[in-house]
Amino acid sequence: MPDRDGAVETVRGPVAGLGATLMHEHVFGLSPEILWNWPDIPEGWDLERRAREAAAKLDELKAEGVDTVVDLTVVGLGRYVPAVQRVAELTEVNIVAATGLYTYDALPPYFGNRGPGSLFGGPDRLAEFFVRDITEGIGRTGVKAAILKCASDHQGMTPGCERVFRAVARAHAETGAPITTHSHSASRGGLEQQRLLASEGVDLSRVVIGHAGDSTDPAYLEELVAAGSYLGMDRFGIETISSFEDRVAIVAEMCARGHAGRMVLSHDSYCFNDRFDQDVVRERHPNYHLLHISRDVLPELRKRGVTDDQIHQMLVENPRRILTPRS
């Protein structure tokens, strides 16, 4: 059952009303070993400078009517919560933190050399760490994660990915936190993810199959919905995988089929990411930014018959339902 106050943990603490929410974004994507060893890289990292830049971008988003972003940066993507805390101090936008581990294949050596099937064996600490992030806070920041993330891609459910998914399922069972995934739509990978999570006892209505919006196949998406999950239509602006036309069309089609109550919207964008050349990204993906949905996607959806009530469902009601804590 939902907690009585319905508050959701954010970087600034519990918030009762999230408002319009983008369910799959990133504040910072960092490469710690690069930054430690070659601090003079052109991208540069100055926490205060980058925090102020990120806060300015989030303030623009707030002016467009979006109140909350879910930051799905977890271990494997350069999560550094103290920097995100500084951003949260500078903006009114709520930032929801995540826990989990991001890999398409093998685990990082810290985990790959420990646990079942590893060279040295011993207990698997993944679920322990995920639970700690949710119940006690991430590191020494006191910031509690409110959602779990796991990933698989075109390689399918590798042994490393499977360990993460099973650990996420165990952490979900212990905490009630919802789950979101990175999936590979071209291989219908969300179905494999659902099967594994269900085998661990996960209620699939507490799962968002991320990057479902890469697909143009309504039959595949309806299969995911039929099992109970939400669809992450969450890569608007990444048009090399699927065009603007296709992304808008599939959301409109699924709304017409009655599935607005099972979709969430987002970009999968970063305020700052040292893993890509920013000039190249701007040239090749000019719509890959936090304002694209507000300024371009929503007007086009309305032109195609998507109602304001359906948009409210996807941006406000569904995120609230997903993120509200349950025991």
C-alpha positions in Angstrom: 0.0 0.0 0.0 1.2 3.6 -0.6 2.8 5.4 2.3 0.2 7.7 4.0 1.9 10.9 3.0 2.7 9.7 -0.5 6.0 11.5 -0.4 8.8 10.6 -2.8 12.5 10.9 -1.9 14.3 13.5 -3.9 17.9 14.9 -3.7 16.5 17.7 -1.4 14.4 15.2 0.7 10.8 13.9 0.6 8.4 15.7 -1.7 4.6 15.1 -1.7 3.7 16.5 -5.1 6.1 15.9 -8.0 4.0 17.6 -10.7 5.0 17.1 -14.3 7.8 14.6 -14.4 10.4 13.5 -17.0 11.1 9.9 -16.0 14.5 9.2 -17.7 17.1 12.0 -17.6 20.6 12.5 -16.4 22.2 15.4 -14.6 25.9 14.4 -15.0 27.6 11.6 -16.8 31.2 11.4 -15.7 34.3 9.3 -16.3 36.0 9.4 -12.9 39.3 7.7 -13.9 39.7 10.0 -16.8 39.0 13.1 -14.7 41.4 11.8 -12.0 44.3 11.1 -14.3 43.8 13.7 -17.2 42.1 16.6 -15.6 43.0 18.9 -18.4 40.7 17.2 -21.0 38.9 19.7 -23.1 35.5 19.0 -21.6 36.9 19.9 -18.2 35.3 19.4 -14.8 34.7 22.1 -12.3 31.9 21.2 -9.9 30.6 24.7 -9.3 30.7 25.7 -12.9 29.0 22.6 -14.1 26.4 22.7 -11.3 25.4 26.2 -12.2 25.2 25.3 -15.9 23.0 22.3 -15.0 20.8 24.4 -12.7 20.3 26.9 -15.5 19.1 24.2 -17.9 16.7 22.8 -15.2 15.4 26.4 -14.5 14.5 26.6 -18.3 12.7 23.3 -18.0 10.8 24.6 -14.9 9.7 27.6 -17.0 8.2 25.2 -19.5 6.1 23.6 -16.8 8.1 20.6 -15.8 8.6 20.2 -12.0 10.7 17.0 -11.6 13.3 15.0 -13.4 14.3 11.4 -12.5 18.1 11.2 -12.7 18.8 7.6 -13.8 22.6 8.0 -13.5 23.7 4.9 -11.5 27.0 3.2 -11.0 28.5 2.5 -14.4 27.5 5.9 -15.7 29.6 8.1 -13.4 27.1 8.8 -10.6 28.4 11.5 -8.2 25.6 12.6 -5.9 27.5 15.5 -4.2 27.5 17.3 -7.5 23.8 16.7 -8.0 23.2 17.9 -4.5 24.8 21.2 -5.5 22.6 21.4 -8.5 19.5 20.8 -6.3 20.5 23.7 -4.2 20.5 26.0 -7.2 17.2 25.0 -8.8 13.5 24.6 -7.9 13.2 21.4 -10.0 12.9 18.2 -8.0 15.6 15.7 -8.8 14.9 12.0 -8.0 18.0 9.8 -7.5 18.3 6.2 -8.6 20.3 3.2 -7.6 21.4 0.1 -9.6 24.2 -0.7 -12.0 24.6 0.0 -15.7 26.2 -2.6 -17.9 25.3 -4.4 -21.1 27.6 -7.3 -20.4 30.2 -7.9 -17.7 30.1 -6.5 -14.2 32.8 -4.0 -13.0 35.7 -6.0 -11.4 34.7 -5.0 -7.9 31.5 -7.1 -8.4 32.8 -9.4 -11.2 35.5 -10.8 -9.0 33.1 -11.4 -6.1 29.9 -13.3 -5.8 28.4 -16.4 -7.5 30.2 -17.7 -10.5 33.2 -15.4 -10.0 36.9 -16.3 -9.8 37.0 -15.8 -6.0 33.3 -16.5 -5.1 31.7 -15.3 -1.9 28.4 -13.4 -1.4 26.8 -11.1 -4.0 26.8 -7.6 -2.5 24.8 -5.9 -5.3 21.4 -6.1 -3.6 22.9 -5.1 -0.3 24.4 -1.9 -1.8 21.1 -1.1 -3.7 19.1 -1.5 -0.5 21.5 0.7 1.4 21.1 3.5 -1.2 17.3 3.4 -0.8 17.0 3.0 3.0 20.1 4.8 4.3 21.3 7.1 1.5 23.9 7.1 -1.2 27.5 7.2 0.2 27.7 9.8 2.9 25.3 12.3 1.2 22.1 11.3 3.0 20.3 11.3 -0.4 18.0 8.3 -0.7 17.4 6.7 -4.0 13.7 6.3 -5.0 14.0 3.9 -8.0 16.1 1.0 -9.2 17.7 0.7 -12.6 19.1 -2.2 -14.6 20.1 -2.7 -18.2 20.4 -5.2 -21.0 21.0 -4.4 -24.7 21.6 -6.2 -28.0 23.8 -8.9 -26.4 20.7 -10.0 -24.4 20.7 -11.1 -20.8 24.4 -11.8 -20.3 25.5 -13.4 -17.0 26.5 -10.0 -15.7 23.2 -8.4 -16.6 21.3 -11.3 -15.1 23.1 -10.8 -11.8 22.1 -7.1 -11.8 18.5 -7.9 -12.7 18.2 -10.5 -9.9 19.8 -8.1 -7.4 17.5 -5.3 -8.4 14.5 -7.7 -8.0 15.7 -8.6 -4.5 16.2 -4.9 -3.6 12.7 -4.2 -4.9 11.2 -7.0 -2.8 13.0 -5.6 0.3 12.2 -1.9 -0.2 9.2 -1.7 -2.5 11.1 0.7 -4.8 10.0 0.7 -8.5 12.3 -0.6 -11.3 13.2 1.0 -14.6 15.3 -0.6 -17.3 17.4 0.1 -20.3 16.1 -2.2 -23.0 16.9 -3.0 -26.7 13.6 -2.6 -28.6 15.0 -3.9 -31.9 15.4 -7.4 -30.4 12.2 -7.1 -28.3 14.5 -7.2 -25.2 11.9 -5.9 -22.9 10.1 -9.2 -22.9 13.2 -11.1 -21.7 13.5 -8.5 -19.0 9.9 -9.0 -17.9 10.3 -12.8 -17.8 13.4 -12.6 -15.6 11.9 -10.0 -13.2 8.7 -12.0 -13.0 10.6 -15.2 -12.2 12.0 -13.3 -9.2 8.5 -12.4 -8.0 8.5 -8.8 -9.2 5.1 -7.2 -9.8 5.5 -6.0 -13.4 3.2 -3.1 -12.8 6.0 -1.6 -10.8 8.4 -1.8 -13.8 9.1 0.8 -16.6 10.6 -0.9 -19.7 12.9 1.9 -20.7 13.5 2.9 -24.4 10.3 1.2 -25.5 9.8 4.3 -27.6 12.6 3.2 -29.9 10.1 0.6 -31.3 7.6 1.3 -34.0 5.8 -2.0 -33.4 2.5 -1.6 -31.5 2.2 -5.4 -31.1 5.5 -5.6 -29.2 4.5 -2.6 -27.0 1.1 -4.0 -26.3 2.7 -7.3 -25.2 4.7 -5.4 -22.7 1.6 -3.5 -21.5 -0.4 -6.7 -21.3 2.1 -8.0 -18.7 1.5 -4.9 -16.6 4.6 -2.7 -17.2 4.9 0.9 -18.2 6.5 1.9 -21.5 9.4 4.4 -21.4 8.9 6.6 -24.4 12.1 8.3 -23.3 14.5 9.0 -26.1 13.0 12.0 -27.8 15.7 13.9 -29.5 17.9 10.8 -30.3 16.8 10.6 -33.9 19.5 8.3 -35.3 17.8 5.4 -33.5 14.2 6.4 -34.3 13.1 9.6 -36.1 11.0 12.4 -34.5 8.1 11.3 -36.8 8.3 7.7 -35.7 8.6 8.6 -32.0 5.6 10.9 -32.0 3.6 8.5 -34.2 4.0 5.5 -31.9 3.0 7.5 -28.8 -0.1 8.8 -30.6 -0.9 5.3 -31.8 -0.6 3.8 -28.3 -2.8 6.6 -26.9 -5.4 5.9 -29.6 -5.3 2.3 -28.5 -6.1 3.3 -24.9 -2.6 3.0 -23.4 -1.9 6.6 -22.2 -2.1 5.2 -18.6 0.9 3.0 -19.3 3.4 5.5 -20.9 5.9 8.0 -19.5 7.9 10.6 -21.5 11.5 11.7 -21.4 14.7 12.4 -23.5 17.5 10.4 -21.8 19.5 13.6 -22.0 22.4 15.0 -19.9 23.0 18.4 -18.5 26.7 17.6 -18.8 28.3 14.4 -20.1 32.0 14.0 -20.7 31.5 10.7 -22.6 30.6 12.4 -25.8 32.0 15.3 -27.8 29.4 18.1 -27.1 29.9 19.8 -30.4 29.3 16.6 -32.4 26.2 15.8 -30.3 24.7 19.3 -30.9 25.4 18.9 -34.7 24.0 15.4 -35.1 21.2 15.5 -32.5 20.0 19.2 -32.4 16.8 18.2 -30.6 18.6 16.2 -27.9 18.0 18.5 -24.9 15.6 18.9 -22.0 13.2 21.3 -23.7 12.4 19.2 -26.8 9.3 17.5 -25.3 7.8 20.7 -24.0 8.4 22.8 -27.1 8.2 20.3 -30.0 6.8 16.9 -28.9 3.7 17.9 -27.0 2.4 20.3 -29.7 2.9 17.6 -32.3 1.1 15.0 -30.2 -1.8 17.4 -29.8 -2.0 17.8 -33.6 -2.3 14.1 -33.8 -5.3 13.9 -31.5 -3.6 13.2 -28.2 -5.7 15.0 -25.5 -4.5 17.2 -22.7 -5.9 14.5 -20.3 -3.7 11.9 -21.9 -0.6 14.2 -21.7 -1.4 14.8 -18.1 -1.6 11.0 -17.5 1.9 10.5 -19.1 3.6 13.4 -17.5 1.9 13.7 -14.1 -0.3 10.8 -13.1 1.8 7.8 -14.3 5.1 9.1 -12.7 3.3 9.8 -9.5 1.8 6.3 -9.4 5.2 4.7 -10.3 7.3 6.7 -7.8 4.9 6.8 -4.8 6.5 4.5 -2.2 4.9 1.1 -1.4 5.7 -1.4 1.3 
